Amino acid sequence: MMHYLLFYDYADDYLTRRTAHRAEHLKLAWDAAERGELVVGGVVGDPPECGILLFSGDSPAVLNVSRATIPRQARRGPPAGA
């Protein structure tokens, strides 16, 4: 079993737009957690700059479903200043 970190940047207007997608994203997160794929996730910064999700799986394929459902630009590497 391997662990994978997914970093993603928030758009400048993230806080005003998140309400429209929040319920669906929380459902996807809880579903992934129940399957044992999502270990923990959260935001970085105040105000939020980016998010980080920690996944567990046999291959990086565990990230593919999650990346497809996040309406932000997923990227590799740590957030700026980390």
C-alpha positions in Angstrom: 0.0 0.0 0.0 1.3 3.4 -1.0 0.4 7.0 0.0 -0.1 9.8 -2.4 -0.5 13.6 -1.9 -2.6 15.6 -4.2 -2.1 19.4 -4.1 -4.5 21.7 -5.8 -4.7 25.5 -6.1 -7.9 27.4 -5.4 -9.1 30.0 -7.9 -9.1 33.6 -6.7 -12.9 33.5 -6.4 -12.9 30.1 -4.6 -14.8 31.3 -1.5 -17.6 32.8 -3.6 -18.0 29.8 -5.9 -17.5 26.8 -3.5 -21.1 26.8 -2.2 -22.4 25.6 -5.5 -20.2 22.5 -5.4 -19.5 21.9 -1.7 -22.2 19.2 -1.1 -21.1 17.1 -4.1 -17.4 17.4 -3.2 -18.1 16.4 0.4 -20.1 13.4 -0.7 -17.2 12.4 -3.0 -14.7 12.8 -0.2 -16.8 10.8 2.3 -17.3 8.0 -0.4 -13.5 7.9 -1.0 -12.9 7.8 2.8 -15.3 4.9 3.2 -13.5 3.0 0.4 -10.2 3.5 2.3 -8.8 5.7 -0.5 -8.9 9.2 1.1 -7.1 9.3 4.4 -7.3 13.1 5.2 -7.7 16.4 3.4 -7.7 20.0 4.2 -7.0 23.6 3.1 -3.8 25.6 3.4 -3.8 29.3 4.3 -6.2 31.8 5.7 -7.7 32.8 3.3 -7.5 29.4 1.6 -4.7 29.2 -1.0 -4.8 25.5 -1.9 -5.9 22.1 -0.7 -4.1 18.9 0.1 -5.6 15.4 0.0 -3.7 12.3 1.2 -4.7 9.1 -0.5 -3.9 5.5 0.1 -3.8 2.8 -2.6 -1.9 0.2 -4.6 -1.0 2.6 -7.4 -1.3 6.3 -8.4 -4.6 5.4 -10.1 -6.3 6.2 -6.9 -5.7 9.8 -7.7 -7.3 9.7 -11.2 -10.9 9.6 -10.0 -10.3 12.4 -7.5 -8.5 14.7 -9.9 -11.3 14.3 -12.4 -13.9 15.5 -9.8 -12.0 18.5 -8.5 -12.9 21.6 -10.5 -9.6 23.3 -9.9 -6.2 22.9 -11.5 -4.5 20.0 -9.8 -0.7 20.3 -9.7 2.3 18.5 -8.5 4.5 19.7 -5.7 4.0 21.6 -2.5 2.2 24.9 -2.3 4.3 28.0 -2.7 6.1 28.9 0.5 5.7 25.4 2.1 
